[in-house]
Amino acid sequence: MTMRIALTAAAALIAGQAAAEPLIWGVQVEQFEQRFGSDFDATAWKLDALIGTDELKLRYLSEGEYVDGAGLERFENQVLLQVPISDFFDAKAGLRYDAPRGPDRAYATVGVQGLAPQWFEVDLDLFLSEKGAASVRLDADYEALITNRIILTPSLEVDLPFADDKEIGIGAFGPTIEVGARLSYDLIDRTFSPYVGVHYERAFGATADLRRADGEAADALFVVVGARMMF
């Protein structure tokens, strides 16, 4: 219900802004892939949709993982309003709603997104959950052009919680990292790019201890096959 109210209010703001400026929109599926691991396989996705103007955008972000034979492991959704604060960075704020294994969680979120020096794409977000647990996330990637169509994209995501939320397997100051590298080929311009690559996940500290206590491994390595799509 909270997410629906936020969407309605944000849409009203966008509609008012669009009356004065051209409306832009787009959908980018940054990752849609099958992950093949030694212990289990999974289907994962990362989607970014936006609508708005140069001065105000409404974004919907979705990412998750479906483990073969075990069901939905993670399902994260964000609804954000985004405004420019410099030539290369935007500020954003909104709501996040997760449906992991175990209890669902709602968060308030604020952050910045943009291009750092050397053209690294960077997201830095602060989350505050309904339980009062704060966390920070850094997400960075870089597109290295091998040729005009072949692109190597290394990526890094670090989540650092500042408080325990043991119901969903999070320990205070126990970070999790995701590191990957994907080699893609622009088959149809930038609208469809199949890729292959590797993806590695690892939990540390109290978060790793909670995973082990639940019978899970603290890390996992995957070979991935997927595609990036834009609409």
C-alpha positions in Angstrom: 0.0 0.0 0.0 2.8 2.4 0.9 4.5 1.7 -2.5 1.2 2.4 -4.3 0.7 5.7 -2.6 4.3 6.7 -3.4 3.8 5.8 -7.1 0.6 7.9 -7.3 2.2 10.9 -5.7 5.3 10.7 -7.9 3.2 10.3 -11.0 1.3 13.4 -10.2 4.6 15.4 -9.8 5.9 14.0 -13.1 2.7 14.9 -14.9 2.9 18.5 -13.7 6.6 18.7 -14.8 5.9 17.2 -18.2 3.4 19.9 -19.0 6.4 22.3 -19.3 9.1 20.0 -20.6 9.3 17.0 -23.1 8.6 13.7 -21.5 11.3 11.0 -21.8 11.0 7.3 -20.9 12.9 4.1 -21.2 13.5 0.6 -19.9 16.9 -1.1 -19.5 17.3 -4.7 -18.5 20.9 -4.4 -17.3 21.1 -8.1 -16.5 18.9 -11.1 -17.4 21.0 -14.2 -16.9 21.3 -17.8 -15.9 23.9 -18.4 -13.3 25.6 -21.8 -13.1 27.3 -22.7 -9.8 28.9 -25.7 -8.2 26.2 -25.9 -5.5 23.1 -24.5 -7.3 21.9 -22.7 -10.4 19.8 -19.5 -10.5 18.1 -17.0 -12.7 18.9 -13.4 -11.9 17.7 -10.0 -13.2 18.4 -6.3 -12.8 15.9 -3.8 -14.4 15.8 0.0 -14.5 12.8 1.9 -15.9 12.3 5.6 -15.9 9.8 8.3 -17.0 10.0 12.0 -16.6 11.9 15.1 -17.8 15.6 16.3 -17.6 14.7 18.0 -14.3 12.6 15.3 -12.6 12.4 11.6 -13.2 10.5 8.7 -11.7 12.4 5.5 -11.6 11.5 1.9 -10.8 14.3 -0.5 -10.1 13.9 -4.3 -9.7 16.5 -7.0 -9.0 16.2 -10.5 -7.8 17.3 -14.1 -8.0 15.3 -17.3 -8.5 17.2 -20.4 -7.3 16.4 -23.5 -9.3 14.6 -26.0 -7.1 14.3 -23.6 -4.2 12.2 -20.7 -5.5 12.6 -16.9 -5.1 15.7 -16.1 -3.1 15.6 -12.3 -3.4 13.2 -9.8 -4.9 14.1 -6.1 -4.4 12.0 -3.1 -5.7 12.6 0.6 -5.5 10.5 3.6 -6.5 12.6 6.8 -6.7 12.3 10.4 -7.6 15.6 11.7 -9.2 16.8 15.3 -9.8 20.2 16.6 -11.2 22.6 18.2 -8.7 25.6 18.6 -11.1 26.6 18.0 -14.7 27.4 14.3 -13.9 25.4 13.4 -10.8 21.7 13.1 -9.7 20.2 12.9 -6.2 17.5 10.4 -5.6 15.0 9.5 -2.8 12.2 7.1 -2.4 11.1 3.7 -1.1 12.5 0.2 -1.3 10.5 -3.0 -0.7 12.1 -6.4 -0.4 10.6 -9.9 -0.5 13.4 -12.2 0.4 13.2 -15.6 2.0 11.7 -14.8 5.4 9.9 -11.6 6.4 9.4 -8.8 3.9 11.1 -5.4 4.5 10.3 -1.8 3.6 13.0 0.9 3.6 13.3 4.6 3.1 16.2 5.4 0.8 18.3 8.4 -0.3 21.3 8.4 -2.6 23.3 9.8 -5.5 24.0 8.3 -8.9 26.2 9.4 -11.8 29.6 9.3 -13.6 32.7 9.4 -11.5 36.1 10.3 -13.0 37.3 7.9 -15.7 33.6 7.3 -16.5 32.8 4.8 -13.8 29.0 4.5 -13.2 28.5 4.9 -9.5 25.4 4.5 -7.2 25.7 5.3 -3.5 22.6 4.6 -1.4 21.6 4.9 2.3 18.7 2.7 3.5 16.7 2.8 6.7 14.4 -0.2 7.3 11.1 -0.3 9.1 12.9 -2.0 11.9 15.2 1.0 12.3 18.3 -0.8 10.8 20.5 1.4 8.6 22.7 0.2 5.8 24.7 1.6 2.9 25.3 0.3 -0.6 28.0 1.1 -3.2 27.3 -0.1 -6.7 29.9 0.6 -9.5 30.6 -0.6 -13.0 32.6 0.3 -16.0 32.1 -0.3 -19.7 35.4 -1.1 -21.4 35.2 -1.0 -25.2 37.2 -3.8 -26.7 35.7 -3.0 -30.2 32.7 -0.9 -31.1 30.4 -3.9 -30.4 32.4 -6.0 -27.9 32.2 -4.6 -24.4 33.7 -5.9 -21.1 31.8 -4.7 -18.0 33.4 -5.3 -14.6 31.1 -4.6 -11.7 31.2 -4.3 -7.9 28.4 -4.1 -5.3 29.1 -3.7 -1.6 26.3 -3.7 1.1 27.3 -2.7 4.6 24.7 -3.0 7.4 25.0 -1.0 10.6 22.6 -3.1 12.7 21.5 -6.7 13.1 18.4 -7.9 11.3 18.8 -11.6 12.0 15.3 -12.5 10.7 16.6 -11.9 7.1 20.2 -13.1 7.8 21.9 -9.7 8.2 24.6 -9.1 10.9 25.8 -5.7 12.0 28.9 -4.6 10.1 29.0 -7.9 8.2 29.3 -6.7 4.6 28.3 -8.7 1.5 30.0 -8.2 -1.9 29.1 -9.1 -5.4 31.9 -8.9 -8.1 31.4 -9.7 -11.7 32.7 -9.4 -15.2 30.6 -9.8 -18.3 31.7 -9.8 -21.9 28.9 -8.7 -24.2 28.3 -8.3 -28.0 26.0 -5.6 -29.3 24.0 -7.7 -31.6 21.4 -5.1 -32.4 23.0 -1.7 -31.7 22.7 -1.2 -27.9 19.2 -2.7 -27.7 20.1 -6.4 -27.5 23.5 -7.6 -26.2 24.1 -11.2 -25.3 26.9 -11.8 -22.9 28.9 -14.4 -20.9 30.8 -13.9 -17.7 31.5 -14.7 -14.1 29.8 -13.6 -10.9 31.1 -14.0 -7.3 29.2 -13.4 -4.1 30.6 -13.4 -0.5 29.4 -12.5 3.0 31.7 -11.5 5.8 31.6 -11.2 9.6 28.3 -11.6 11.4 26.4 -11.9 8.1 28.5 -14.9 7.1 28.1 -16.4 10.5 24.3 -16.2 10.2 24.4 -17.8 6.8 26.5 -20.7 8.0 24.2 -21.2 11.0 21.3 -21.5 8.5 23.2 -24.2 6.6 24.2 -21.9 3.7 27.6 -21.2 2.3 29.2 -17.8 2.9 30.3 -17.5 -0.8 29.3 -18.7 -4.3 31.0 -18.5 -7.7 29.0 -18.7 -11.0 29.5 -18.8 -14.7 26.8 -16.6 -16.3 25.0 -16.5 -19.7 22.6 -13.7 -20.4 21.6 -10.6 -22.3 21.3 -6.9 -21.8 18.3 -5.2 -23.4 17.0 -1.7 -23.9 13.6 -0.5 -24.9 
